[in-house]
Amino acid sequence: MANLAIPRGDAVALTRALVAVDSRNPALVAGAPGEGPVARVLADVLRAWGMRVEVYDALPGRPNVVARVGRVGARALMFNGHLDVVGTDGMTHAPFVPEVRGPRLYGRGSTDMKGGIAAMCAAAALAGDAALDAELIVAAVIDEEEASAGTRVLLERGVRAEMAIVTEPTELAVMPAHRGFVWIEIVVEGRAAHGSRHDLGVDAIRHAGLLLAELDAHEERVLGTRLHPLLGRASLHASHVHGGIGMSTYPDRCTLSIERRTIPGETTGDALREVESAIERVRARRPAMRASARVLLAQGPSDVAVDAPVVRALSDALRTEGERVRVEGMSAWTDAALLNDAGIPAVCFGPGDIKLAHAAEEWIEIAEIERATAVLTRLARQFGARAV
């Protein structure tokens, strides 16, 4: 499909054009092309649609696309979405052939989240046909699936807005909150010795097991009582366990990897201190136990009040378009957290089902792309309406 042949504001045609371009994140898939090719396609389309377009590298060879429409310097509404997709191993259909089967459009990224990017771009173009007393900013960013370099650089460059919609797949529910996560590595030190010398050996794996049991009890007794009205409880799980030398040798080291899912009000420091406290409780019972913990990666939770202006505005747009308003919590982490941390109230809303993200079979309802576009267009027009 030729880029410039996409009719202005046609979100479904744009979704197909974006899905057809391999944009696997090279930090996740060795040798993947990254976002450069799809960014060029999108930038060409948005220029053809009459938008002011800026393309710049957020990482070498991996560009953000930032397009604007409306009055320069006015209060701004941001639409944000990511161009990168995950790997395709195990997929049951061609990943980059945007195939239509009945009411569905198939392809890697169709749900996560090229359908959302297409809807937000089409909405901005359609809303821009009216005289807007505001500026609409469309930010199509890189690297959300790994370290969110795209939105981080966007914010570092000073881009700000009064409110933002991150068009992640929510099945058209308004999602003002999501969990954060903290990846923690724990190294348990033992002492290697022959399996017959219990007097010399210190079993790092057994001590790691005691620590896992302590963390399990902490989750049941403590984390299960920490609740958020939209997200439910905080949680943790063990992601990896590595250790051991041989069947007849006491293991001198065991490494645990823990993921702690945080809810609003919890910090990275809180999660790390919980693990360190669990280590101390085990050590009080087993003085030979030696362990240390460190944070590998952390992303904070996101939380916007259910009566915040951005939630009210989006809910009004849904009602005006004849859609049911559903306010729910988002299960996955998104760039909305970074926007909120920067002082931009951001919620998730978009077409697609998050359960199909990263799946062996990924598709999106075509009608849902169109409905999302209509709601976002209405929101943009209402936001940009001139005062009378």
N, C-alpha and C positions, 0 to 999 in steps of 0.2 A: 504494500500500500504506500503510495507516495505521500510524504509528509504533508505537503501543502494541499493535497486533495481532501483532507479531513474537513468536513463542513464546520463552520464556526459554531462552537458550543455543543458539538456532537460527542458526548462523553463515551458512548459505547464504541464508536469508531476509534476514538483516542485510546481507550483501554486495549483494543485489539492491536493497535500500532505499538503500544508500549510492551505488551506481553510478548510480541514477536521479537523483541530485542533481548538477548541474553545480558542480564545485569547482575549476575552472581557476584557476591561480595568476595574479593580476593583474599581478605583476611580469614574467611571461612573455607574457601575452596581454592587450593593451589592452582595457579594459572588461570583463574577466572578473569573475565574481561573488565569487571567493575562497572561503574555507572557511566563512564564516558560516552559510549555509543548511545545509550538511551537518553542521556542528558541532551545530546545534540539533536536527537529526534524531537524531544519535547520542546527545546528552545526554538527550533524552526517552526513548529506548530504554533506556539504562543506568539511568536513574532508575526506570523501570517494572520493570526487572530487580532492583531493590533495592540498587543500588550508591550509595555516597556520591559525588556528582558536583559538580565545580567547573568553571565555565566563565569564562574571562577572556581579554581581548584580549592577544595577544602583539605584534601590530601593530594599528593602528586598524582596527576592524571585522573583524578576522581572529582569531578566538578559538581557543585551545587548549581541549581537553576532557580533564580529569584525573579519573578515577574510581578509587575505592578500595573494597576489600572485605577483611574479615579484621580482625585485632586492631590497633587504633590504637596506634602507637608501637612496634610489634614490628619485628623485622628484615623487610626488604622485598624483594620480587621485582618488577621493573618489566617490563612489556610496552610497547613503544614503536612507533609507526607514524605516517605522515604522511597528512593528509587532502587535501592539494592534488594536483592532476593537471596534466599538461602540456596543450598545445593539441590541437585535433582536426583541423586542416587535413589533407586528403588521406586521412582515414579512409574505409574501404570499407563501413562499417556505421554505423547511428545510434549516436552516441557515448554518449548518456545514456538509452538504452532497454536495460535489462538483459535481453537476449534469451537464452533457453536453446535451444541447438541440440544435441540429443543429450547427450553428457557434458560439454558446455562451456557456460559462461556468458560472454556477450560484453558489452563495454562499456568505455569509457575508464575506467581506474582499476581494472578488475577484477583484473588482475595487479599493477599498481603503484599503490596497494597496498591497495585496499579489501577484497580477500579476506583479506589478512593482518590488517588491523584487525578485521574481523569475527571471525576465528578467535581472536584474542587476547582480544577482549571476551567472546565466548561462553565461552572457557576460564576466564576470571576469574569469570564468573557461576556456572558449573557447579562450579568448585573451591570457590567461596564457600559452596556449600550444605553443605559439611562444616565442622566446627570447625577453624579454622586458627590455629596458633600463629605467625602471620606476617601481614603485610599485603601484598596484591597491589595494585600501582599500574598502572593502564592510562592511558597518556599518548598521546592522539591529537593530534598537533601540526600546526602550519601550516608552509608555506614550505620544506620540505626540498628541493623542486625548484629553488629559487633560492639562498637564503642561510641556510637553516636557522634562521630567527629563532625558530621555535616551540620547538625543543629548547634553544636558547641561553637563552631566557627561562625555560623550565622549570627549568634548572639555576641560573639567577640567583635564582630564587625559593626555592632551597634544597632542592629535591626530590632525594633520594638513595635508593639501594637497594644491597643487597649484590651483586646481579647483575642483568643486563638481557638481554632478548631483543628484538631489532629485527626485526619480522616482514616484512621485505622478501622478495620472491620468490626462493627458493633451490631450489625443487622438493624441499623437505624435507631438503636437505643442511644440515649444521651448518657455518657459515662464520665462523671466528674472526678472519679478516684480510681487509682490502681495501686497495687503493691509495689514495693521496692524489693531489691535483693542484695544480699551480701555473700560473696564467695570467700570462705575461710579455709585455709590450709592449716592442719594440725600435724606436727611432727612429734611422734612419741619415740623416745630414745630408750633402748634396752641395752643388754650386754650379751654379745655373742659368746656361746660356750657349747661344748659337746652336749648332746641331748641327755647324756647320763649324769651331767654335773649340775643338778638343780641348785647346788650350793653356790655355784659360780654364775650361772646364767640368769639374766633378767629378760623376761618375755615381753617384748614391745607390743606384740599383737594382742596378748591377753590384756595388757593395760589399756590398749586402744579399745578393746571390747568393753572393759569396765567404763571407759569414758563414753562410748556410744550408749551404754545403758543409762548413764547419768543424764546424758542429753535427751534420751527418750523420755525419761521421767520428767525432766524439765519441760519438755513440750507438752506432756499430758497435764502436769500440775499448774504450769504457769502460762505458757503460750496459748493454751486452749481457753484461757479466761480473758485474753486480750482480744477485744472484738471491735470491729468498725461497722457502722450501720449498713454500708454498701458492700464491704469486702469480706466480712466475717473475720475469722481468726488469723493470727500470726502462725507461722509454721517453720519447721526445718526438716531437712532430710540429708542423709549421707549419700554423696554422689559417687565417690571413689574410695577404695581401700587398697593400699599397696604395701606389701611387706613380706619379709621372710627370705631365708638364704637356702635352706635345705631341710629335708625331713628330720635329720638328726642334729639340727643346730638351733639353739635358742636365737630367735630373731632379734637383731640389734636395732631395728628401726621399723616403724610402721607409719605411713602417711595417710591421713584421712582428709578428704575434701568434703566440706559441709556447705550446703546452700541454705541460707536463712532468708525466708521471705518476710519482709517487714511491712507493717501497716502504718498509716500516717501517725505521727507522734513518736515512732521508733527511729533511732539513728544507727549509723554504722558502728559507732562507738558502743552503743548499747549491745548490739549483737556480739561484738568481739568480747566485751566484758562478761557476757553470759557464758561464753565458751571458756574463758579464763577462770571463771568461778567454778565451773564444772570440773576443770582440771584440778583446782585446789581441793575440791571435795573428795575426789578420788585419791589425791596424794595424802590427804589426812588419814585415809584408810590403808593406803599402800605407800609408805614413805619412799620406796625405791622407784616409784613412778616419776618420770621426767618427761615433760612435754611443753611445747611452745606453740602459739597460734599467731597467724598473721592474715591480714586481709589481702586477697588477690585482686578482687574487683568489687565495686559497690555502686549501685544506682539507687537513689532515694525514691520513696513513694511519692505519689501525687495526690493532692486533695483539694478540691474546690467545693465550696458550700453549695448545697442543692438549691439554694435560693439566690445564688450569685447572679449578677447581670448576664454573664455569658450563658448560664443555664436557662435563665428566663427568656432571653432572646431566642435561643435555639428552640426552646419549647414552643414559643409563640409562632415561630416559622413552621414547625411541624403541624401545629393545629391549623394554621392558615392553609396549609397544603392538604388538609384532610387526613393527616397521619396521627396515629396514636402516640402519645407521649409516654415513654418508658425511661425512667432514670434508674440506672443500674451501676454496679461496679465492674471494672475491667480486670480480667485475670492477669494479663500479661503486662510487662513493663513497656512504656512508650516514651517518646521524646516529650510528651506533655509535662513530665516531671521537670525537665530542664527549662522549659518555658515558664512554668510556675515558679521555679527557683529564681528566674530572672525578673519576676514581677509581672509576668504576662498570664493572666488567668486563662487556663487552657483545659479544654475537655475533649474527649474522644467521641467522634461520631462519624460513621461512614458505612458504605455498603459492604456486604460480605460477612462470612461467619468465621470467627477466629479459630474455631475448631478445625477448619480446613487449611489454616496457615501451616506451612512446612510439611504438609501431608503428602502421601503417595499419590493421592488424587486431589487436585486443587481446582476449584471452579467458583464462579460467582453468578448469582442470578442477574440476568440482563436487566430485568425490570427494576431491580433494587438499585442498580447504577443510576437509572433514569430518575427514580424517586429521590435518591440522595441528591442528585443534581438540582432537582426542583426545590428541595428544602434549603440547600445551601445558597441557591440563587435568591430565594425569598429572604433568607437571613441577610445576605449581602445588601440587597436593595433596601431592606428595612434599616439596616445599620447606616447606610449611606444616604438615607432620605434627607433632603434639605429641610431645615426647620422652616415652618410657615407661621 
